[in-house]
Amino acid sequence: METRNQTAVSEFHLLGLTGDPELQFLIFSLFLFMYLVTVLGNLFIILAISSASHLHTPMYFFLCSLSLNDICLSSSIIPTMLVNIQVKDQSITYTGRLFQVCFVLVFVAMESCLLAVMAYDCYVAICHPLRYTVIMKSCLCVLLVLVSLSTSIVDGLLHTLMVLQLSFCIDLEIPHFFCEIDQVIKLACSDTLIYNILIYIAACTFGGAPLSGIIFSYCHIKSSVLRMPSPGGKRKVFSTCGSHLFVVFLFYGTGLGVCISSVVTDSPRKSAVAW
């Protein structure tokens, strides 16, 4: 099979969600609306937290970090897709593909780590309320965010360096609307067994560890709630953890849905729709 070395590859082609020209305007409008809602909504959250002094608490600091991460994650995917639809050119340069792979992985891993950090914050607030201000100091909050960022960068760089070692075939069409790591590796002509194993190990490490921390925190929170005698205390716990639990189920539920769809269907387009 004729191959190209990675240094000779100039560009890839993103096939998007559909090849039907009549649906392109609908997809463009839908993703533009979603992008504007995501960016403006999260910017509003950041500005509201920054301007209100009574919201300068660890919980809202982590929420602000999560909102900023959501903006960065959506900005690493959707603008490129919108430009490609508008100019009717689905190509992406080799360098642009590497940057997109790296940024998407960094911000996805960062999302997972921040959700685990927020679960820990809820655990301390509910299970150790009298020691909350002593434990959740400003320096610890900043340190937790920096550790999450550093871990996410390591994850993104690890996968990017792995992709750099691959050689690709002549057919460089990615059946997705962004450079998803699994679809990129499927284009490689070289043996990818080791790389697939590394992907599963990294996914279990950088995704499974935060999820385990979230489950551990909420197991202790559940035990504390069951010991609460007053219904008012239970309602306060629900108001504190309800929104966080919703985001956790949305984030990991979407990831699980994508994994299941990629296993049960042979069509990469249907897997892209699941995203």
C-alpha angles and dihedrals in degrees: 000000000000112000141181127219113240091248089060096050110105105178147350129218122233109209093195127203097309141004093216108114091205091062096047094084091049091050091046092051093045095050093042090054092047091048094049092047091049096047098040094043094051092043089054090052092050093048093046092051093044095050098045113073093196088062093059093108131121093258094055092041089059090044089053090051090049091051092050090049091051090054091050093046095051091043091055092059117022104050091056090049093049093049092049091051092047096049092036091234116122096184125119124189122246091246091047090051091053092049092048093049091049097045095045092051092045094051095042091051090045090053091053093048093047091051088054091049091050090050089054090050090053090048093054093044094052104030098037105024095154092054096040097105091045095051101037099055121163093253092054092049092052090045092053091052092047092049090050090050093047092049091049092050090052089052093049095046092047092057093041093052088048092054090049089064093058127095119214138217127240092260102077100170117135112202092215140079092245138022100279110188096231093052091047092054091050088063093059119108094200124083108285101182094105091045092051090051090050090050092054091046092050091046091052091046102043096031104029097048095055091044090051089051091051092050091047092051095049093047088060091042090053091052091051092048092052089055093052111106098197124072088214091064091051091051090051090052091050091051090050098047103025098085092043092051090050091054091046092053091045094049100043093034090057091048091050091048091052091050092049093046092051090052100045098041131058093201115095089198091062089049089052090052088054089060 
